[in-house]
Amino acid sequence: MFARGMRGRLVRLPEAAGNDSGVTEPQREYGGPPLRLAVIGDSLAAGVGAASHEEALSGQLARTLTAMTGRAVSWRVSLTEATPAPA
């Protein structure tokens, strides 16, 4: 009941701006290709609340993987429609 009354009053927040893909710089010299990261989802993957995808989940995760492994990370964001909650 509460959700039905709120639908008309909820504000839709914008997605993160900027590129929805990127590559981090490696921290060490490796001969192999970059690790590949796909971030698939709805508002969390879209970076709602962040200024850019580099600051959102995808960019943060890619930088963390680079820091942990020393390897470059090629990342991409793919958005899906949110599944509505059952009434």
C-alpha positions as CSV (number, residue, x, y, z in Angstrom):
1,M,0.0,0.0,0.0
2,F,2.8,2.5,0.9
3,A,4.6,1.9,-2.4
4,R,1.5,2.7,-4.4
5,G,1.1,6.1,-2.8
6,M,4.8,7.0,-3.2
7,R,5.1,6.2,-7.0
8,G,4.0,9.7,-8.1
9,R,6.3,11.4,-5.5
10,L,9.6,9.6,-6.0
11,V,12.4,11.5,-7.7
12,R,14.3,9.7,-10.4
13,L,18.0,10.3,-9.8
14,P,20.3,10.6,-12.8
15,E,22.8,8.0,-13.9
16,A,26.6,8.7,-13.7
17,A,27.9,10.8,-16.5
18,G,30.8,9.9,-18.8
19,N,32.0,6.8,-20.6
20,D,30.4,3.5,-19.7
21,S,33.7,1.7,-20.3
22,G,37.4,2.2,-19.7
23,V,40.8,0.7,-19.0
24,T,42.9,1.2,-15.9
25,E,46.7,1.6,-16.2
26,P,48.7,-1.4,-15.0
27,Q,50.9,-1.0,-12.0
28,R,53.4,-3.6,-13.0
29,E,54.6,-4.9,-16.3
30,Y,52.7,-8.0,-17.5
31,G,52.8,-9.6,-20.9
32,G,49.2,-10.6,-20.9
33,P,46.1,-8.8,-21.8
34,P,44.1,-6.7,-19.3
35,L,41.6,-8.4,-17.0
36,R,38.0,-7.9,-18.3
37,L,35.2,-6.8,-16.0
38,A,31.5,-6.5,-16.9
39,V,29.3,-4.7,-14.4
40,I,25.7,-5.7,-15.2
41,G,22.7,-4.3,-13.3
42,D,20.2,-1.5,-12.8
43,S,20.7,1.6,-10.6
44,L,23.9,0.4,-8.9
45,A,25.6,-0.5,-12.1
46,A,24.3,2.8,-13.6
47,G,26.2,4.7,-11.0
48,V,23.1,6.6,-9.6
49,G,24.4,9.1,-7.0
50,A,27.9,9.2,-8.5
51,A,29.2,12.0,-10.7
52,S,30.9,9.6,-13.2
53,H,31.3,5.9,-13.9
54,E,35.0,6.2,-12.8
55,E,33.7,7.2,-9.3
56,A,30.9,4.6,-9.3
57,L,31.0,0.9,-8.7
58,S,32.5,0.0,-12.0
59,G,35.5,2.4,-11.8
60,Q,36.1,1.7,-8.1
61,L,36.1,-2.1,-8.7
62,A,38.4,-1.8,-11.7
63,R,40.9,0.3,-9.7
64,T,40.8,-2.1,-6.8
65,L,41.4,-5.1,-9.0
66,T,44.4,-3.2,-10.6
67,A,45.8,-2.4,-7.1
68,M,45.4,-6.1,-6.0
69,T,46.8,-7.7,-9.1
70,G,49.0,-5.0,-10.7
71,R,47.3,-5.7,-14.0
72,A,45.3,-3.4,-16.2
73,V,41.5,-3.9,-16.1
74,S,39.2,-3.3,-19.1
75,W,35.7,-2.5,-17.7
76,R,32.3,-2.0,-19.2
77,V,28.8,-1.2,-17.8
78,S,25.7,-2.8,-19.1
79,L,22.4,-1.6,-17.8
80,T,19.2,-3.7,-17.4
81,E,15.7,-2.8,-16.5
82,A,14.8,-3.2,-12.8
83,T,12.4,-5.9,-11.9
84,P,9.4,-4.3,-10.1
85,A,8.7,-5.5,-6.6
86,P,5.6,-7.6,-6.2
87,A,2.6,-5.7,-5.1
